[in-house]
Amino acid sequence: MSLDGATGTVRTAAVEVFGERVEQAAGYVELLATHGVERGLIGPREVDRLWERHVLNSAVIGEQIPSGARVVDVGSGAGLPGVPLAIARPDLDIVLLEPMARRVDWLAEVAEKLELPITIVRGRAEERSVREQLSGADVVTARAVAPLARLAGWCLPLVRPEGRLVALKGASAAEEISRDRDAVRKAGGAEPQIAECGKAVLEVPSTVILIRRLPPKPTRPRGRRS
């Protein structure tokens, strides 16, 4: 499913989002549609909507990521949203974090074939060794990984103070915030915010939940005993 077979709307959006790297994005779509399906990373029914629902949907969250940011994509899976972000935003320093060996192998192959300068780490965000290695990120991204409470607990420790978690969500975003607000605060996050990305180019914008990591509270000096 190359860009040649896409609708006019998708072609226009792809060129707008990826610019001169649009053929690189098309190469990723081809990999997803063939090897991604064969390996069970993408369902066969998703092939006809890879551009809209997966690749463009992921790339547009770059609107919420500052220039030159260090980004950790947690639970990258088939490479979403990390690979589209890396193509659309070559200024970003992107790490793909994935626990499953077969998916890590896939991500390494994608990075090599598309010549993407991304780092791939096998592990889980909640592991101490991963936190020691990857903490201090400007932005952590996640797509279809876990409910917001668990996601905040896993991801916010990887974010530097005043950095942010950018979580791709759908229609359940407001409900998740209402349900998990206290858990987010306990994990060190500020009040979650909802934003829509890609409104200028996508028929259905991407809904994200943004959570800023609060700086640590200053410790009070202990009083001197008389």
Contacts in CASP RR format, 6 or more apart in sequence:
PFRMAT RR
TARGET T0000
AUTHOR 0000-0000-0000
METHOD contacts of the structure
MODEL  1
MSLDGATGTVRTAAVEVFGERVEQAAGYVELLATHGVERGLIGPREVDRL
WERHVLNSAVIGEQIPSGARVVDVGSGAGLPGVPLAIARPDLDIVLLEPM
ARRVDWLAEVAEKLELPITIVRGRAEERSVREQLSGADVVTARAVAPLAR
LAGWCLPLVRPEGRLVALKGASAAEEISRDRDAVRKAGGAEPQIAECGKA
VLEVPSTVILIRRLPPKPTRPRGRRS
1 29 0 8 1.000
1 30 0 8 1.000
1 33 0 8 1.000
1 47 0 8 1.000
1 48 0 8 1.000
1 50 0 8 1.000
1 51 0 8 1.000
2 26 0 8 1.000
2 27 0 8 1.000
2 29 0 8 1.000
2 30 0 8 1.000
3 10 0 8 1.000
3 11 0 8 1.000
3 14 0 8 1.000
3 22 0 8 1.000
3 23 0 8 1.000
3 25 0 8 1.000
3 26 0 8 1.000
3 29 0 8 1.000
6 14 0 8 1.000
6 51 0 8 1.000
9 203 0 8 1.000
10 51 0 8 1.000
10 52 0 8 1.000
10 56 0 8 1.000
12 201 0 8 1.000
13 51 0 8 1.000
13 52 0 8 1.000
13 56 0 8 1.000
13 201 0 8 1.000
13 202 0 8 1.000
14 22 0 8 1.000
14 25 0 8 1.000
14 26 0 8 1.000
14 51 0 8 1.000
14 56 0 8 1.000
15 22 0 8 1.000
16 200 0 8 1.000
16 201 0 8 1.000
17 25 0 8 1.000
17 56 0 8 1.000
17 59 0 8 1.000
17 60 0 8 1.000
17 88 0 8 1.000
17 201 0 8 1.000
18 24 0 8 1.000
18 25 0 8 1.000
18 59 0 8 1.000
18 87 0 8 1.000
18 88 0 8 1.000
21 87 0 8 1.000
21 88 0 8 1.000
21 90 0 8 1.000
24 87 0 8 1.000
24 114 0 8 1.000
25 55 0 8 1.000
25 59 0 8 1.000
25 84 0 8 1.000
25 87 0 8 1.000
25 88 0 8 1.000
27 114 0 8 1.000
28 55 0 8 1.000
28 83 0 8 1.000
28 84 0 8 1.000
28 87 0 8 1.000
28 110 0 8 1.000
28 114 0 8 1.000
29 50 0 8 1.000
29 51 0 8 1.000
29 55 0 8 1.000
31 110 0 8 1.000
31 113 0 8 1.000
31 114 0 8 1.000
32 41 0 8 1.000
32 42 0 8 1.000
32 47 0 8 1.000
32 50 0 8 1.000
32 54 0 8 1.000
32 55 0 8 1.000
32 78 0 8 1.000
33 42 0 8 1.000
33 47 0 8 1.000
33 50 0 8 1.000
35 106 0 8 1.000
35 109 0 8 1.000
36 42 0 8 1.000
36 78 0 8 1.000
36 106 0 8 1.000
37 43 0 8 1.000
37 44 0 8 1.000
37 47 0 8 1.000
39 102 0 8 1.000
39 106 0 8 1.000
41 77 0 8 1.000
41 78 0 8 1.000
41 103 0 8 1.000
41 106 0 8 1.000
42 50 0 8 1.000
42 54 0 8 1.000
42 78 0 8 1.000
46 53 0 8 1.000
46 54 0 8 1.000
52 202 0 8 1.000
52 203 0 8 1.000
52 204 0 8 1.000
54 78 0 8 1.000
54 80 0 8 1.000
54 84 0 8 1.000
55 80 0 8 1.000
55 84 0 8 1.000
56 84 0 8 1.000
56 201 0 8 1.000
56 202 0 8 1.000
57 81 0 8 1.000
57 168 0 8 1.000
57 202 0 8 1.000
57 206 0 8 1.000
58 80 0 8 1.000
58 81 0 8 1.000
58 82 0 8 1.000
58 83 0 8 1.000
58 84 0 8 1.000
58 85 0 8 1.000
58 143 0 8 1.000
58 168 0 8 1.000
58 206 0 8 1.000
59 81 0 8 1.000
59 84 0 8 1.000
59 85 0 8 1.000
59 87 0 8 1.000
59 88 0 8 1.000
59 89 0 8 1.000
60 197 0 8 1.000
60 198 0 8 1.000
60 201 0 8 1.000
60 202 0 8 1.000
60 205 0 8 1.000
60 206 0 8 1.000
61 81 0 8 1.000
61 85 0 8 1.000
61 141 0 8 1.000
61 166 0 8 1.000
61 168 0 8 1.000
61 197 0 8 1.000
61 206 0 8 1.000
61 208 0 8 1.000
62 85 0 8 1.000
62 88 0 8 1.000
62 89 0 8 1.000
62 197 0 8 1.000
63 197 0 8 1.000
63 198 0 8 1.000
64 139 0 8 1.000
64 164 0 8 1.000
64 166 0 8 1.000
64 195 0 8 1.000
64 197 0 8 1.000
64 208 0 8 1.000
64 210 0 8 1.000
65 71 0 8 1.000
65 85 0 8 1.000
65 89 0 8 1.000
65 92 0 8 1.000
65 138 0 8 1.000
65 139 0 8 1.000
65 166 0 8 1.000
66 138 0 8 1.000
66 139 0 8 1.000
67 91 0 8 1.000
68 91 0 8 1.000
68 92 0 8 1.000
68 93 0 8 1.000
68 138 0 8 1.000
69 92 0 8 1.000
69 93 0 8 1.000
69 138 0 8 1.000
69 139 0 8 1.000
70 92 0 8 1.000
70 93 0 8 1.000
70 95 0 8 1.000
70 136 0 8 1.000
70 137 0 8 1.000
70 138 0 8 1.000
70 139 0 8 1.000
71 82 0 8 1.000
71 85 0 8 1.000
71 92 0 8 1.000
71 93 0 8 1.000
71 94 0 8 1.000
71 95 0 8 1.000
71 137 0 8 1.000
71 138 0 8 1.000
71 139 0 8 1.000
71 140 0 8 1.000
71 141 0 8 1.000
72 94 0 8 1.000
72 95 0 8 1.000
72 97 0 8 1.000
72 134 0 8 1.000
72 137 0 8 1.000
72 139 0 8 1.000
72 140 0 8 1.000
72 141 0 8 1.000
72 158 0 8 1.000
73 79 0 8 1.000
73 81 0 8 1.000
73 82 0 8 1.000
73 85 0 8 1.000
73 94 0 8 1.000
73 95 0 8 1.000
73 96 0 8 1.000
73 97 0 8 1.000
73 140 0 8 1.000
73 141 0 8 1.000
73 142 0 8 1.000
74 97 0 8 1.000
74 125 0 8 1.000
74 140 0 8 1.000
74 141 0 8 1.000
74 142 0 8 1.000
74 145 0 8 1.000
74 151 0 8 1.000
74 154 0 8 1.000
74 155 0 8 1.000
74 158 0 8 1.000
75 96 0 8 1.000
75 97 0 8 1.000
75 98 0 8 1.000
75 99 0 8 1.000
75 125 0 8 1.000
75 142 0 8 1.000
75 145 0 8 1.000
76 82 0 8 1.000
76 83 0 8 1.000
76 96 0 8 1.000
76 97 0 8 1.000
76 98 0 8 1.000
76 103 0 8 1.000
76 107 0 8 1.000
76 120 0 8 1.000
77 96 0 8 1.000
77 98 0 8 1.000
77 100 0 8 1.000
77 103 0 8 1.000
77 106 0 8 1.000
77 107 0 8 1.000
78 103 0 8 1.000
78 106 0 8 1.000
79 96 0 8 1.000
79 107 0 8 1.000
79 110 0 8 1.000
80 143 0 8 1.000
81 141 0 8 1.000
81 143 0 8 1.000
81 168 0 8 1.000
82 94 0 8 1.000
82 96 0 8 1.000
82 118 0 8 1.000
82 141 0 8 1.000
83 96 0 8 1.000
83 107 0 8 1.000
83 110 0 8 1.000
83 111 0 8 1.000
83 114 0 8 1.000
83 116 0 8 1.000
83 118 0 8 1.000
85 92 0 8 1.000
85 94 0 8 1.000
85 141 0 8 1.000
86 92 0 8 1.000
86 94 0 8 1.000
86 116 0 8 1.000
86 117 0 8 1.000
86 118 0 8 1.000
87 114 0 8 1.000
87 116 0 8 1.000
90 117 0 8 1.000
94 118 0 8 1.000
94 119 0 8 1.000
95 118 0 8 1.000
95 119 0 8 1.000
95 120 0 8 1.000
95 121 0 8 1.000
95 134 0 8 1.000
95 137 0 8 1.000
96 107 0 8 1.000
96 118 0 8 1.000
96 119 0 8 1.000
96 120 0 8 1.000
96 121 0 8 1.000
97 121 0 8 1.000
97 123 0 8 1.000
97 124 0 8 1.000
97 125 0 8 1.000
97 130 0 8 1.000
97 134 0 8 1.000
98 104 0 8 1.000
98 107 0 8 1.000
98 120 0 8 1.000
98 121 0 8 1.000
98 122 0 8 1.000
98 123 0 8 1.000
99 122 0 8 1.000
99 123 0 8 1.000
99 124 0 8 1.000
101 122 0 8 1.000
104 120 0 8 1.000
104 122 0 8 1.000
107 120 0 8 1.000
108 120 0 8 1.000
110 116 0 8 1.000
111 118 0 8 1.000
111 120 0 8 1.000
121 130 0 8 1.000
121 133 0 8 1.000
121 134 0 8 1.000
123 130 0 8 1.000
124 130 0 8 1.000
124 154 0 8 1.000
125 131 0 8 1.000
125 140 0 8 1.000
125 154 0 8 1.000
125 155 0 8 1.000
125 157 0 8 1.000
125 158 0 8 1.000
126 153 0 8 1.000
126 154 0 8 1.000
130 158 0 8 1.000
131 157 0 8 1.000
131 158 0 8 1.000
134 158 0 8 1.000
135 157 0 8 1.000
135 158 0 8 1.000
135 160 0 8 1.000
136 158 0 8 1.000
136 159 0 8 1.000
136 160 0 8 1.000
137 158 0 8 1.000
137 159 0 8 1.000
137 160 0 8 1.000
137 163 0 8 1.000
138 159 0 8 1.000
138 160 0 8 1.000
138 163 0 8 1.000
138 164 0 8 1.000
139 159 0 8 1.000
139 163 0 8 1.000
139 164 0 8 1.000
139 165 0 8 1.000
139 166 0 8 1.000
140 155 0 8 1.000
140 156 0 8 1.000
140 158 0 8 1.000
140 159 0 8 1.000
140 164 0 8 1.000
140 165 0 8 1.000
140 166 0 8 1.000
141 165 0 8 1.000
141 166 0 8 1.000
141 167 0 8 1.000
141 168 0 8 1.000
142 151 0 8 1.000
142 155 0 8 1.000
142 165 0 8 1.000
142 166 0 8 1.000
142 167 0 8 1.000
142 168 0 8 1.000
143 167 0 8 1.000
143 168 0 8 1.000
144 168 0 8 1.000
145 151 0 8 1.000
145 154 0 8 1.000
145 167 0 8 1.000
146 154 0 8 1.000
147 176 0 8 1.000
147 180 0 8 1.000
148 167 0 8 1.000
148 169 0 8 1.000
148 176 0 8 1.000
148 177 0 8 1.000
148 179 0 8 1.000
148 180 0 8 1.000
148 183 0 8 1.000
148 184 0 8 1.000
148 192 0 8 1.000
148 209 0 8 1.000
149 179 0 8 1.000
149 180 0 8 1.000
149 183 0 8 1.000
149 184 0 8 1.000
151 165 0 8 1.000
151 167 0 8 1.000
152 165 0 8 1.000
152 180 0 8 1.000
152 183 0 8 1.000
152 184 0 8 1.000
152 187 0 8 1.000
152 188 0 8 1.000
152 189 0 8 1.000
152 211 0 8 1.000
153 183 0 8 1.000
153 187 0 8 1.000
155 165 0 8 1.000
155 167 0 8 1.000
156 165 0 8 1.000
156 184 0 8 1.000
156 187 0 8 1.000
156 188 0 8 1.000
156 189 0 8 1.000
156 211 0 8 1.000
156 213 0 8 1.000
157 187 0 8 1.000
159 165 0 8 1.000
159 213 0 8 1.000
160 213 0 8 1.000
161 213 0 8 1.000
161 214 0 8 1.000
161 215 0 8 1.000
161 216 0 8 1.000
162 212 0 8 1.000
162 213 0 8 1.000
162 215 0 8 1.000
163 212 0 8 1.000
163 213 0 8 1.000
164 210 0 8 1.000
164 211 0 8 1.000
164 212 0 8 1.000
164 213 0 8 1.000
165 189 0 8 1.000
165 209 0 8 1.000
165 210 0 8 1.000
165 211 0 8 1.000
165 213 0 8 1.000
166 208 0 8 1.000
166 209 0 8 1.000
166 210 0 8 1.000
167 208 0 8 1.000
167 209 0 8 1.000
167 210 0 8 1.000
167 211 0 8 1.000
168 206 0 8 1.000
168 207 0 8 1.000
168 208 0 8 1.000
169 176 0 8 1.000
169 207 0 8 1.000
169 208 0 8 1.000
169 209 0 8 1.000
170 207 0 8 1.000
171 207 0 8 1.000
173 194 0 8 1.000
173 207 0 8 1.000
173 208 0 8 1.000
173 209 0 8 1.000
174 194 0 8 1.000
176 209 0 8 1.000
177 184 0 8 1.000
177 192 0 8 1.000
177 194 0 8 1.000
177 209 0 8 1.000
181 191 0 8 1.000
181 192 0 8 1.000
184 192 0 8 1.000
184 211 0 8 1.000
188 213 0 8 1.000
188 214 0 8 1.000
189 211 0 8 1.000
189 212 0 8 1.000
189 213 0 8 1.000
189 214 0 8 1.000
190 211 0 8 1.000
190 212 0 8 1.000
190 213 0 8 1.000
190 214 0 8 1.000
192 209 0 8 1.000
192 210 0 8 1.000
192 211 0 8 1.000
193 209 0 8 1.000
193 210 0 8 1.000
193 211 0 8 1.000
194 207 0 8 1.000
194 208 0 8 1.000
194 209 0 8 1.000
194 210 0 8 1.000
195 207 0 8 1.000
195 208 0 8 1.000
195 210 0 8 1.000
196 205 0 8 1.000
196 206 0 8 1.000
196 207 0 8 1.000
196 208 0 8 1.000
197 205 0 8 1.000
197 206 0 8 1.000
197 207 0 8 1.000
197 208 0 8 1.000
198 205 0 8 1.000
198 206 0 8 1.000
199 205 0 8 1.000
END
